[in-house]
C-alpha cells in the first residue's frame, strides 16, 4: 500500500556535497521503488544534468525538473507537461541582461522535445566553471548572438555572476515582467562567491511544479512528503503535505519544516524514508493480523 509519495530535492539534500549518492541512499531508494513506493525528485537541473549524478537509481515515476517548469517521464523520454516562458519575453530578458553586460544560458525544449542550452562564447569565471562542470553535456550549444527561437519552449534563462552584477538585471526584469515571470536568485553551491539568477514562467517554481505533478499522478498533496535545503525549495514546502529539511538547510527552510533530519552528507533523506517504510510495514502487518 502506498501511504505517501516522497519528493526530494537533489543538490544539498539527497546528493552529498561532492555531488554523489552514498551506497546507503542508493540501496534505500532502490528498495523503495522495488516495493512500488512513489519516490521521485524535484530539482533545478534538467534531465540530462540530473542523470549525470543520480542515474544509478532506477527512477520510474515522473520527475519535476527545471525548478518545476517541466514534468518529465524519464522512462519514456517524453514531456508530460510544463510551464513555458513566452519567447518574446525571453528575448526581452536577454536584451536587459546584455544592456548590463551579461548574457544567460538559455534552457529550452526544441521542436523534437529535446533539451537545449544555448549560450554565447564563455569567458567569465562563473559561466566557464558552470559549463566545465557539465563537460560533454550534449544540450550545450554555442551561438554567435543569443536569441530565443520562436519554435523553442523556454524553460529558464540563467545568469551566473557576482551578486552586484546580477541585482540590476533582477530589478529591471521584475519591474518589466514581475507579474508573468518567476525570478529566483541563490548562491551557487559549487562556484565560490557566485550566484544563479534564473527567470522562468511565473508558475515555473517547485510549488506549482509539485501541484502539476500531483494532478497528473492523482496523488493528494496532503499525501506528499517533500525534502529540501535551499530557498528554491520554498514552493515545495508551501505545497507539500509533510515538509522535511536536512540539517544543513537554509534557516527559512528549517523554520518551515515539520521535521529536521540529518545532513545531506549523513543520508538524512534516506534514513527518513527507510524509517517510514518500516512504519508502513508494521502497520500493514497489524492490519493483516486483524483480518482487515
Secondary structure, 3 states (H helix, E strand, C coil): CCCCEEEECHHHHHCCCCCCCCHHHHHHHHHHHHCCCEEEEECCCCHHHHHHHHCCCCCCCCEEEHHHCEEEECCCCEEEEECCECHHHHHHHHHHHHHCCCCCEEEEECCCCCEEEEECCCCCHHHHHHHHCCCCCCCEEECCCCCCCCCCEEEEEEEEECHHHHHHHHHHHHHHHCCCEEEEEEECCCCCCCEEEEEEECCCCHHHHHHHHHHHHCCCHHHEEEEECCHHHHHHHHHCCEEEEECCCCHHHHHHCCEEECCHHHCHHHHHHHHHHHHHHHHHHHHHHCCC
